[in-house]
Amino acid sequence: MAKTATKSPKKSAAKSVAKPAVKSAVKPAAKTVARPAAKATARPVAKGKAKSAKKPAVKLSMLKPSVNNMTVRVFARAAGLDAAETDAWGHTRSPEFTARNPSHLTPMIEDKGLPRGVLWESCAIMQYLANKHGLEKFYPKSPAKRAMVDSAMFYLVGTLYPYVARATYPLLGFPQYAGEVGHSDAHPDKKSEAQKAAMAAIAEPLEIFHSFFRNGKPFIGGKHPSIADIRLAATLEFLAVIDYPLPKWAKEYMATIEKKLGKAYAEPAGDVRGYIAHVRSQATA
């Protein structure tokens, strides 16, 4: 889940993708013998073009600096979904937003097929869209393979990400979670100790992703990045803000995912990296 920061770098306008119109490549035939032949060939061509041009639409509210939001932005692009993105920075607490989404969290998709019309939490969104559109290469149907992808994602959000958040949020300027040292009135030394403890704790779950979930494979999903791989790679992007010494395998893993997914990964990652660069420049100014 994403926590909303108080200040915005730059607001961006919502993106919209125009759907290409389908034009018939076949001119009307003369009223002679050619008419039946033209009728027979024209329909399949037009139908085929219409089917390939149409993409499932996704209405997505997101925050560009967030790796949780980056996850769904990468997935939507990699899966070939037609994502209409709305930058919700500064608006997640508005009455209009909370009327639809009382948790005020992003990323959030809107879909009439959902019981309440909206869905938040990055992993749940990817699971839903993969199931709805039959995207097996990202989320396998085999119960055993799917269980491993689910386990990797739940282990990430339950164990690895809390460490990453405690280690990076203080520098990113994101609000920390109630009940934790970083959110309290504790002395700055105590907050610094807690941050360093979180940084030290990252190594163990990170190694588990390498040795257990990947287990010699290029990705958790095997030969192709799964939704768990997208979630993990995005999470690791935040570690740049604290100059975390990623092991060699993790650097290669992230580079391989970006190469495999191309612009689908690089464009949303660029927003996160840009925000991190901005934060670091402010810290050193």
Secondary structure as GFF3:
##gff-version 3
##sequence-region A 1 285
A	DSSP	alpha_helix	34	53	.	.	.	ID=ss1
A	DSSP	beta_strand	57	62	.	.	.	ID=ss2
A	DSSP	alpha_helix	67	78	.	.	.	ID=ss3
A	DSSP	beta_strand	82	87	.	.	.	ID=ss4
A	DSSP	alpha_helix	95	100	.	.	.	ID=ss5
A	DSSP	beta_strand	108	110	.	.	.	ID=ss6
A	DSSP	beta_strand	118	120	.	.	.	ID=ss7
A	DSSP	alpha_helix	122	133	.	.	.	ID=ss8
A	DSSP	alpha_helix	143	155	.	.	.	ID=ss9
A	DSSP	pi_helix	156	160	.	.	.	ID=ss10
A	DSSP	alpha_helix	161	172	.	.	.	ID=ss11
A	DSSP	three_ten_helix	181	183	.	.	.	ID=ss12
A	DSSP	alpha_helix	188	201	.	.	.	ID=ss13
A	DSSP	alpha_helix	203	208	.	.	.	ID=ss14
A	DSSP	pi_helix	209	214	.	.	.	ID=ss15
A	DSSP	alpha_helix	227	237	.	.	.	ID=ss16
A	DSSP	three_ten_helix	238	242	.	.	.	ID=ss17
A	DSSP	alpha_helix	248	261	.	.	.	ID=ss18
A	DSSP	alpha_helix	263	284	.	.	.	ID=ss19
###
